[in-house]
Amino acid sequence: RNAEITLPRQVAMYLCREITDLSLPKIGKLFGNRHYSTVVHAVEKIEEQLRYDENLYENIETIKVKLNSKKK
């Protein structure tokens, strides 16, 4: 699998889980009918990476700020 696509998709799944009230199966469906366990794996992987990857943390925080500003 292509890492150029995998990491952004995992971040997007993570953000969907963090920001919305969507269930795991619904998030999986939005990402091309992925199984909910794929969403669980993505969320856990990003949470783990956030512990040691400061750049990823800052990028995700920037995305959250931008998404929250669009809600208003």
DSSP file (Angstrom, degrees, kcal/mol; ACC not computed):
  #  RESIDUE AA STRUCTURE BP1 BP2  ACC     N-H-->O    O-->H-N    N-H-->O    O-->H-N    TCO  KAPPA ALPHA  PHI   PSI    X-CA   Y-CA   Z-CA
    1    1 A R              0   0    0      0, 0.0     2,-0.6     0, 0.0     3,-0.0   0.000 360.0 360.0 360.0 147.5    0.0    0.0    0.0
    2    2 A N    >>  -     0   0    0      1,-0.2     4,-2.6     2,-0.0     3,-1.4  -0.626 360.0-155.8 -81.3 117.7    1.1    3.5   -0.8
    3    3 A A  H 3> S+     0   0    0     -2,-0.6     4,-1.6     1,-0.3    -1,-0.2   0.778  92.4  67.1 -63.2 -27.3    2.3    5.4    2.3
    4    4 A E  H 34 S+     0   0    0      1,-0.2    -1,-0.3     2,-0.2    -2,-0.0   0.797 114.4  29.3 -62.8 -27.1    1.5    8.7    0.5
    5    5 A I  H <> S+     0   0    0     -3,-1.4     4,-2.0     2,-0.1    -2,-0.2   0.786 115.2  60.4 -98.8 -37.3   -2.1    7.7    0.6
    6    6 A T  H  X S+     0   0    0     -4,-2.6     4,-2.6     1,-0.2     5,-0.2   0.933 103.4  47.0 -63.4 -51.4   -2.2    5.6    3.8
    7    7 A L  H  X S+     0   0    0     -4,-1.6     4,-2.6     1,-0.2     5,-0.2   0.936 113.4  47.4 -61.9 -48.2   -1.0    8.2    6.3
    8    8 A P  H  > S+     0   0    0      0, 0.0     4,-2.5     0, 0.0    -1,-0.2   0.900 112.9  50.1 -60.0 -37.7   -3.4   11.0    5.1
    9    9 A R  H  X S+     0   0    0     -4,-2.0     4,-2.5     2,-0.2    -2,-0.2   0.913 110.9  49.1 -65.2 -41.2   -6.3    8.6    5.1
   10   10 A Q  H  X S+     0   0    0     -4,-2.6     4,-2.5     2,-0.2    -1,-0.2   0.901 111.3  49.4 -64.6 -40.4   -5.5    7.5    8.7
   11   11 A V  H  X S+     0   0    0     -4,-2.6     4,-2.8     2,-0.2    -2,-0.2   0.920 110.9  50.3 -63.0 -43.3   -5.2   11.1    9.8
   12   12 A A  H  X S+     0   0    0     -4,-2.5     4,-2.4     2,-0.2    -2,-0.2   0.904 111.4  47.8 -62.5 -41.7   -8.6   11.8    8.2
   13   13 A M  H  X S+     0   0    0     -4,-2.5     4,-2.2     2,-0.2    -1,-0.2   0.918 111.7  51.1 -63.4 -42.9  -10.2    8.8    9.9
   14   14 A Y  H  X S+     0   0    0     -4,-2.5     4,-2.4     1,-0.2    -2,-0.2   0.928 111.1  47.8 -59.2 -46.8   -8.6   10.0   13.2
   15   15 A L  H  X S+     0   0    0     -4,-2.8     4,-3.0     1,-0.2     5,-0.4   0.890 108.9  53.7 -64.4 -39.6  -10.0   13.5   12.7
   16   16 A C  H  X S+     0   0    0     -4,-2.4     4,-1.8     1,-0.2     6,-0.4   0.914 111.9  45.7 -59.2 -41.7  -13.5   12.1   11.9
   17   17 A R  H  < S+     0   0    0     -4,-2.2    -2,-0.2     1,-0.2    -1,-0.2   0.891 117.9  42.8 -68.4 -40.3  -13.4   10.1   15.1
   18   18 A E  H  < S+     0   0    0     -4,-2.4    -2,-0.2    -5,-0.2    -1,-0.2   0.871 123.8  32.7 -73.9 -38.5  -12.1   13.1   17.2
   19   19 A I  H  < S+     0   0    0     -4,-3.0     2,-0.2    -5,-0.2    -3,-0.2   0.756 114.4  51.2 -97.4 -27.5  -14.3   15.8   15.7
   20   20 A T  S  < S-     0   0    0     -4,-1.8     0, 0.0    -5,-0.4     0, 0.0  -0.566  70.7-129.5-109.3 172.4  -17.6   14.1   14.8
   21   21 A D        +     0   0    0     -2,-0.2    -4,-0.1     2,-0.0    -1,-0.1   0.166  62.4 135.8-100.6  15.0  -20.1   11.8   16.6
   22   22 A L        -     0   0    0     -6,-0.4    -2,-0.1     1,-0.1     2,-0.1  -0.328  56.3-117.6 -66.6 145.3  -20.0    9.3   13.7
   23   23 A S     >  -     0   0    0      1,-0.1     4,-2.4     4,-0.0     5,-0.2  -0.344  26.6-107.2 -74.8 162.8  -19.8    5.7   14.6
   24   24 A L  H  > S+     0   0    0      1,-0.2     4,-2.6     2,-0.2     5,-0.2   0.920 120.7  50.7 -58.2 -46.1  -16.8    3.6   13.5
   25   25 A P  H  > S+     0   0    0      0, 0.0     4,-2.2     0, 0.0    -1,-0.2   0.888 110.3  50.4 -61.1 -36.5  -18.8    1.7   10.8
   26   26 A K  H  > S+     0   0    0      2,-0.2     4,-1.9     1,-0.2    -2,-0.2   0.904 110.6  48.5 -68.4 -39.6  -20.1    5.1    9.4
   27   27 A I  H  X S+     0   0    0     -4,-2.4     4,-1.2     2,-0.2    -1,-0.2   0.937 111.1  51.2 -62.9 -45.3  -16.6    6.5    9.2
   28   28 A G  H  < S+     0   0    0     -4,-2.6     6,-2.7     1,-0.2     3,-0.4   0.892 107.7  52.8 -57.7 -40.8  -15.5    3.3    7.5
   29   29 A K  H >X S+     0   0    0     -4,-2.2     4,-1.4     4,-0.3     3,-0.9   0.895 105.1  54.8 -63.1 -39.9  -18.3    3.6    5.0
   30   30 A L  H 3< S+     0   0    0     -4,-1.9    -1,-0.2     1,-0.3    -2,-0.2   0.781 103.7  58.1 -63.2 -26.8  -17.2    7.2    4.2
   31   31 A F  T 3< S-     0   0    0     -4,-1.2    -1,-0.3    -3,-0.4    -2,-0.1  -0.259 139.2 -67.4-102.1  45.8  -13.7    5.9    3.4
   32   32 A G  T <4 S-     0   0    0     -3,-0.9    -3,-0.2    -2,-0.2    -2,-0.2   0.880  90.4 -58.3  78.9  40.1  -14.7    3.5    0.7
   33   33 A N  S  < S+     0   0    0     -4,-1.4    -4,-0.3    -5,-0.3    -1,-0.2   0.863  81.3 174.1  58.4  39.3  -16.6    0.9    2.7
   34   34 A R        -     0   0    0     -6,-2.7    -1,-0.2    -7,-0.2    -3,-0.1  -0.489  37.6-103.6 -72.2 147.9  -13.7    0.1    5.0
   35   35 A H    >>  -     0   0    0     -2,-0.1     3,-1.5     1,-0.1     4,-1.1  -0.395  28.2-115.3 -68.6 149.7  -14.4   -2.2    7.9
   36   36 A Y  H 3> S+     0   0    0      1,-0.3     4,-2.2     2,-0.2     5,-0.1   0.806 115.4  63.8 -59.5 -27.9  -14.7   -0.5   11.3
   37   37 A S  H 3> S+     0   0    0      1,-0.2     4,-2.4     2,-0.2    -1,-0.3   0.803  96.9  57.2 -66.8 -26.9  -11.6   -2.4   12.5
   38   38 A T  H <> S+     0   0    0     -3,-1.5     4,-2.3     2,-0.2    -1,-0.2   0.885 106.9  48.5 -67.0 -38.6   -9.7   -0.5    9.8
   39   39 A V  H  X S+     0   0    0     -4,-1.1     4,-2.7     2,-0.2    -2,-0.2   0.916 110.2  51.2 -66.7 -43.1  -10.9    2.8   11.4
   40   40 A V  H  X S+     0   0    0     -4,-2.2     4,-2.6     1,-0.2     5,-0.2   0.931 111.0  48.6 -58.4 -46.4   -9.9    1.5   14.9
   41   41 A H  H  X S+     0   0    0     -4,-2.4     4,-2.6     1,-0.2    -1,-0.2   0.918 111.6  49.4 -60.8 -44.4   -6.4    0.6   13.6
   42   42 A A  H  X S+     0   0    0     -4,-2.3     4,-2.4     2,-0.2     5,-0.2   0.928 112.3  47.2 -61.9 -46.3   -6.0    4.1   12.0
   43   43 A V  H  X S+     0   0    0     -4,-2.7     4,-2.5     1,-0.2    -2,-0.2   0.931 114.5  46.6 -62.4 -46.2   -7.1    5.9   15.1
   44   44 A E  H  X S+     0   0    0     -4,-2.6     4,-2.1    -5,-0.2    -1,-0.2   0.895 112.0  51.1 -64.1 -39.9   -4.8    3.8   17.3
   45   45 A K  H  X S+     0   0    0     -4,-2.6     4,-2.4    -5,-0.2    -2,-0.2   0.922 112.4  45.3 -64.4 -44.2   -1.9    4.2   14.9
   46   46 A I  H  X S+     0   0    0     -4,-2.4     4,-2.4     2,-0.2    -2,-0.2   0.914 111.0  53.3 -67.1 -41.8   -2.2    8.0   14.8
   47   47 A E  H  X S+     0   0    0     -4,-2.5     4,-0.7    -5,-0.2    -1,-0.2   0.904 111.0  47.6 -58.2 -40.8   -2.6    8.3   18.6
   48   48 A E  H >< S+     0   0    0     -4,-2.1     3,-1.0     1,-0.2     4,-0.5   0.928 111.8  49.0 -65.4 -45.6    0.6    6.3   18.9
   49   49 A Q  H >X S+     0   0    0     -4,-2.4     4,-2.5     1,-0.3     3,-1.2   0.844 102.3  63.0 -64.3 -33.5    2.5    8.5   16.4
   50   50 A L  H 3< S+     0   0    0     -4,-2.4    -1,-0.3     1,-0.3    -2,-0.2   0.758  92.0  67.3 -63.7 -23.3    1.3   11.6   18.1
   51   51 A R  T << S+     0   0    0     -3,-1.0    -1,-0.3    -4,-0.7    -2,-0.2   0.791 121.4  12.3 -67.3 -27.7    3.2   10.6   21.2
   52   52 A Y  T <4 S+     0   0    0     -3,-1.2     2,-0.9    -4,-0.5    -2,-0.2   0.520 108.7  81.9-128.7  -9.5    6.5   11.0   19.5
   53   53 A D     X  +     0   0    0     -4,-2.5     4,-2.2     1,-0.2     5,-0.1  -0.791  46.7 177.7-106.3  92.8    6.0   12.9   16.2
   54   54 A E  H  > S+     0   0    0     -2,-0.9     4,-2.6     1,-0.2     5,-0.2   0.853  80.6  55.9 -62.7 -36.6    5.8   16.6   17.1
   55   55 A N  H  > S+     0   0    0      2,-0.2     4,-2.4     1,-0.2    -1,-0.2   0.919 108.3  47.1 -62.9 -44.8    5.4   17.6   13.4
   56   56 A L  H  > S+     0   0    0      2,-0.2     4,-2.6     1,-0.2     5,-0.2   0.919 111.4  52.5 -62.4 -43.4    2.4   15.3   13.0
   57   57 A Y  H  X S+     0   0    0     -4,-2.2     4,-2.5     1,-0.2    -2,-0.2   0.934 110.9  46.3 -57.5 -48.4    0.9   16.7   16.2
   58   58 A E  H  X S+     0   0    0     -4,-2.6     4,-2.2     1,-0.2    -1,-0.2   0.894 112.2  51.0 -63.8 -40.4    1.3   20.3   15.0
   59   59 A N  H  X S+     0   0    0     -4,-2.4     4,-2.1     2,-0.2    -1,-0.2   0.918 111.7  46.8 -63.0 -43.7   -0.1   19.5   11.6
   60   60 A I  H  X S+     0   0    0     -4,-2.6     4,-2.5     2,-0.2    -2,-0.2   0.900 111.2  51.4 -67.0 -40.3   -3.2   17.8   13.1
   61   61 A E  H  X S+     0   0    0     -4,-2.5     4,-2.3    -5,-0.2    -1,-0.2   0.900 109.3  51.3 -62.7 -39.6   -3.7   20.7   15.5
   62   62 A T  H  X S+     0   0    0     -4,-2.2     4,-2.3     2,-0.2    -2,-0.2   0.914 110.0  49.3 -62.5 -43.3   -3.5   23.2   12.6
   63   63 A I  H  X S+     0   0    0     -4,-2.1     4,-2.7     2,-0.2    -2,-0.2   0.918 109.8  51.6 -62.1 -43.6   -6.1   21.1   10.7
   64   64 A K  H  X S+     0   0    0     -4,-2.5     4,-2.7     1,-0.2    -2,-0.2   0.914 109.7  49.3 -60.0 -43.7   -8.4   21.1   13.8
   65   65 A V  H  X S+     0   0    0     -4,-2.3     4,-2.1     2,-0.2    -1,-0.2   0.927 112.4  47.9 -61.7 -45.2   -8.2   24.9   14.1
   66   66 A K  H  X S+     0   0    0     -4,-2.3     4,-1.2     1,-0.2    -2,-0.2   0.900 113.0  48.0 -63.9 -40.9   -9.0   25.4   10.4
   67   67 A L  H  X S+     0   0    0     -4,-2.7     4,-0.9     1,-0.2     3,-0.3   0.910 111.7  49.8 -66.6 -41.3  -11.9   23.0   10.6
   68   68 A N  H  X S+     0   0    0     -4,-2.7     4,-0.7     1,-0.2     3,-0.4   0.848 107.4  54.3 -66.6 -33.6  -13.3   24.7   13.8
   69   69 A S  H  < S+     0   0    0     -4,-2.1     3,-0.3     1,-0.2    -1,-0.2   0.790 104.5  55.3 -71.2 -25.6  -13.0   28.1   12.2
   70   70 A K  H  < S+     0   0    0     -4,-1.2    -1,-0.2    -3,-0.3    -2,-0.2   0.727  96.7  65.5 -77.4 -21.9  -15.1   26.9    9.2
   71   71 A K  H  <        0   0    0     -4,-0.9    -1,-0.2    -3,-0.4    -2,-0.2   0.815 360.0 360.0 -66.8 -30.2  -17.9   25.8   11.6
   72   72 A K     <        0   0    0     -4,-0.7    -1,-0.2    -3,-0.3    -2,-0.1   0.459 360.0 360.0 -78.2 360.0  -18.6   29.4   12.6
